[in-house]
Amino acid sequence: MLLRKVSSAFGASLRQQLVRQGGEIGACATVLSVRQPIRRWLSNGSKKSNPKILITGGLGQLGVECAKLLRSQYGEESVILSDIIKPSDAIVNSGPYIFADILDFKGLQKIVVDHRVDWIIHFSALLSAIGEQNVPLAVRVNIEGMHNVLELAKQYKMRIFVPSTIGAFGPDSPRNPTPNVTIQRPRTIYGVSKVHAELMGEYYHHKFGLDFRCLRFPGVISSDPPGGGTTDYAVAIFFEGLKTGKYQCYLKPDTRLPMMYIEDCLRSLLEFMTAPEEKLKRRVYNVTAMSFTPEELVEKLSKYIPELHVSYRPDSRQLIADSWPQVFDDSEARQDWGWQPNYDLDKLVDLMVRDVTENYIKRGTKDFRESLSAII
């Protein structure tokens, strides 16, 4: 995911913060444990021969929990996490982890050959708000890096998954609902790079027979701290609300956006990656679970925090949100390969309150203080 040379104005620590991303999946850096619904779903399916899977951007929003899910399906040694970030002991002990710079084509080539990789799950990307702060970096990470993995997948006949986003649409797109195929004229470099990835992947599929697969995710919510996306308010409000009883939202109260709980997101990825090719009428699909506004989320959360006070002070992220879908039409994914979400807003709020309380608030540790300061 990553850049070898980043301007000194950003510094090493900010470099790590910027590049540890995984798509607008707009919620968080890593996620908590995979719950019983996914385990039950896995136990009901038959296991196929195990592919060797490389996950780029593995320490970003989805990588760690995606690796857990895939390892539970295919075995610990079958899934390789990669990044340029130094991993924690827990990450190293959980399964294979290697250094991989997505801008180093030969380095990636060596990894694919040495580990006999069959699938690439390419999470490396800078998110919407962060990408606008450093467009040249976003171009290199989101576009050049994607070119590298796409070409590798073609050369070595691998299946490749590249996530897309609600950010791939713009103000000229229909917003309620946003269909699977419509005009796409995004106004952020993040969105532009994702449309580019969709079109390049489809081109490689039709030109070279590449097994390219892409899901457009909405905002993805989990109970770890947010990672720089426009939809991150829907995570930050739980952290600050449960800790202080207050939250200042950077979006207007009636800003409606599509959302998805992390477990639904990961399950959709696995179901899509294992769907038979003959069921896929497209290579790019919308997926979602719900749509809500900040004020609707506050109403649900107030049942758990009666004294909750939320104020609204829209910033530059409001302009981004105003160009995105309000309601995502994922009917084609439901029809073609059977997608169905399990979590609605009520279930999401209940789980988030429990997880943030148990894993951050009650711990009352330096980890939580650092998480809160990162959100603010």
N, C-alpha and C positions, 0 to 999 in steps of 0.2 A: 504494500500500500504505500508506498513510502518514498521519500525523497532523500537522496544522499546529501544534496546541498540545499539548504534552506537559508534564506537571508538571515544574517546575524541579528536583525531586528526582532526576529521571532524567538531566538534562543532555543536551546536544546529542550528545555522542559515544555515550552509551548509547542515545539515541533511534535513532541510525543502526543500532546493533548489534541493537536489538530488532526494528526494522521490516524489516530486510533478510532476510526469510524467504521460504520457498516451500512450505510444507506439511510434514507430518512425514516426510516423506521423510527420515528422521532422520539425515542424515549430514553434510552439508557445505555450505559457502557457495557455492562454484563448483566445477566439475569440469574434469578434464583433457581432452585432445583426444579426438575421436571416432575409434575404431579401425577397422581394416579390416573387421571383420564387418559393421558398419553401412554402411560405404561399399559393400561388395559387395552388401548387401541393397538399397541404393538403386539401384545400377546395374542390378539385375535388374528393377526396376519401371518401368512407363511413367509419364512425367511428365504431369500434367494441367495445365489452365490455372492460372496462378499466383494463389493468393489473397494479399491483403495482410493481414499478420498483426501484431497488437499483443500484446506480452508484457508484462504488468504484473509488478511485483516482479522485474524483470529482472536485478538484481544479487544475487539470493538464491540458494537452493540449486540450482535447476535452470535458471534463466533463460539464463545465458551459453551453456551447452552445448546447450540446446534451440535457441537462436537459430542456433548453428553448424550443427546438424543440419537445421533447416528452411531455412536459407539454401543449404545444399548441395543441397537438393531444389528450391527455388523461386526461388533467386536472392538475392543480397545485399540488394538494395533492397526486397525483398518482406517483410522481417521487421524490425519496429521493436522494439528493446528500450526499456523505460521503467522509471524509478525516481525517487526523490527524492535519491538519493546521487550525489555528483560522480563521474563515471566516470574510469577510468584512460585513458591515451593508447591502450592496446591495445584497450580496449572501443570507444572512439570510432573508431579506425581500422578496426575489423572490420566496421562497418556502421552503419545509422541508430540513433541513440540520442537519446531526448528525456526531458524532465522530465514526470512524470505523477503527480499525487496522486490516489489512488483515492477519497478522500473529497470531491474537488472534481468534482461531477457535470458542471457546465458546461465545466470544463476538459477532462474526458474526452470530452465531446460534441464539442468543437472538434477534438480530435485525430482522432476517428473520422470526422468530416466532411472535415476538411482532407486526411487521408491515405487516405480512401476505404477504411477498414478492413473486411475480410470476416470475419476470425476474431479472437477474443480468447482468449488463453491466460492465465488469471488465476492467477498464482502467489502473489500477495500474501497473506501470513498470518503470524501469530505462532505459533511452534511450541509444543509441549505444555508443557515445563517453564517457558519464558519467559512464556507466557500466564498461568500460574498466579501469577506474580509481579506481574502488573498486569492484572487482569481487565477494568477499564474500557477500557484500551487495546486489549485483545484483542477486546472486543465491537465497538469502532469499526472496527478494521482488518479483522477476520475476518467480521463480519456486515454492518455498514453499507457497507463497501467492496464486498462481494459483491453487495449489493442494487443498487448503482450500476451495476456492469458487467452484471448480469443485465437490468436495465431498458434499458440501452443496446443490448444484444444484441437485445432484443425490438423496440425502436423502429426499429433500422436493419437488422433481419433478418440478423444475423450468426450464425455458428456460434461457440459458446462452450465452452471446456474449463475446468473447475474441478477440481483434484485433491482427492480425499478421502484417507482414511487408515485404518490399523488403529485409530487413536484414536477413530474414530467408533463403536466398539463399547465395551461396558462389562462389569462383572462378571456381569450377568445374561445376557449373550450366551454361546452355546456357544463354547468356546475351542479345541477340537481335534476336528474342524475347525470353522472359522467359515464358514458358507455365505453365499451372496450376499444372500439375503433372510432376516433373522432379527430378533430383538429388538435394539434399539439404545438403550441407556441409559448413555451415557458419563458419566464423573465428572470430566472436565476441561472448561474453557471452550473449549479447542481442539477437543475432540471434539464438544461441543455445537454449536459453530459449523459444523462440517463436516456433521453430520446436518442442520442447518438448511439448509445450502447444497444438499445432495442433494435434500431435499424441495422446496425452492423451485424448483430447476432442473427437477425432474420436473413440478411444478405448471405452470410456465411452458410446458413442452413440451406437456402435455395441454390446457392452457387456450388458449394462443396459438400453438401450433405451433413454438415455439422449438427450434432444433437444439442442445439442451443435451447435453453429453457429460462424463462424470465417471468417473475411475478411482480406486479405493481402493488407494493404494500402501502397501506395507509399509515397514520401515526401508530407506532407500536408501543404499548405501555407495559412496563414491568416495574418491579419494586427495587431496582438499583438506581443510583443517581443518573440524571439525564446527561446527554452527550453532545448538545449543541444544535438541536433541531428546533424547528418552529413549533412543533406540537409538544414540546417538552413541558409546557405549563401543566399538562395533565399528569405529570409525574411530580413536578416540583410542589404542586399544591398539597400533596399528601405529606411530603417531608415537612414543609413549613407549617401547614395547618395542624398536623398532629403535635409538632414540637412547640409552636408559639400561639396557635389559634388564629394566626393572621396569614394573609398572602396577598401580594400585589401582582396582579396578572398583567402581562404585556400584550394581551389580545383583548378586544372588545368583548363584552359579556355575551353577545349574540353571534359570535363567530363560530359557525358550524363547520366541523371537519370530520372526515372518516377516521375511525380508530379500530384498534384490534389488540386483544390481550396477547401477551408473548407466547403463551402455550398454543393458541390458535395459529399464530404466525409460524411457529416452528413445525406444527403438524401440517399446515398447508404446504410448506416447503418439501417435507418428506413425501407426502402423498403425491405431489406434483412430480417430484424427481423419480418416483417409482411407477408413475402412471405409464401404461403401454403407449408407445408412439402412435398407434392407430387411433387412440382416443383423442389425441391432441390435434384439434383443427387449427390451432394457432400456436405460435411459440411464445407469445406474450399474453398474460391474462391479468385482469384486475382481480384482487381478492380483498375482502373486508369483513367486518363483523357488525359494526354499529356506527352511528354518527351522533355527535352531541356537541353542545356549546359549553363554554365555561360556566355560564349560569346554571345550566342543567346539571353539570357535574357538581357544582357547589350545593345545589339542592339535595342531591343524593348524599354528599359527604356530610352535610349538616345534621343528618340523622345520627351520625357517629360523633360529630363535634358540634354540639348545639351552639356553642359560643363562637363558632367560626366567623371571622370577619374578612371579607375579600374586597379589595379595591381594584380599580382598573386604570392602568396607565399604558395605553398602546404605544409601542415603539416601532422600529423598522420592520420587525417581524409581522406586524399587522398587514403591511403591504404584500408580503409574501403570501400570507394566509388568504388574503382577499382574491388572489389569483388561482387558488387551488380548488379542487372539487369540494362540494359540501356533502354530497352523497355519492358513493361509489357504486356503480352497477357491476356486480360480479356474476351476473346470471349465466354468462358463458362458461365460467369455471365450474359453476354448479351443474350445468347441463353436460359438459364434455367429460369431466373427470370426477364429478361427485363431491365438489367442495361444499362443506357445511360447517359454520362456526359453532362453537360450544358455549361461548361466553357473551352475555349481554352486559349492559351498563351496571345493573344491580349486582351481578356476580363479580364484575371487575372491581367495583368499589369495595365490596366486602373483602375480597382477597387482598387488595392493595392496603387497606387499613390494617389487616392482620399481619401482613408481611412486613410492612414498614415499621409497625409497632414492635414486632418481635425481633427483627433483625437490625434495627437502627435505634429507635427511640429507647427501648429498654436497655440496650447495651450502653447508651450514654457515653460512648467512648470518643476518642480522637477521630475514629473513622466517620462517625456521624457529623462531627463538627466540620471536618474537611468536606464531606459530602454537601452539607448545607451551604458552606461558603462557595463551593463550586457552582451551585444552583444560582445563588445571588449574584 
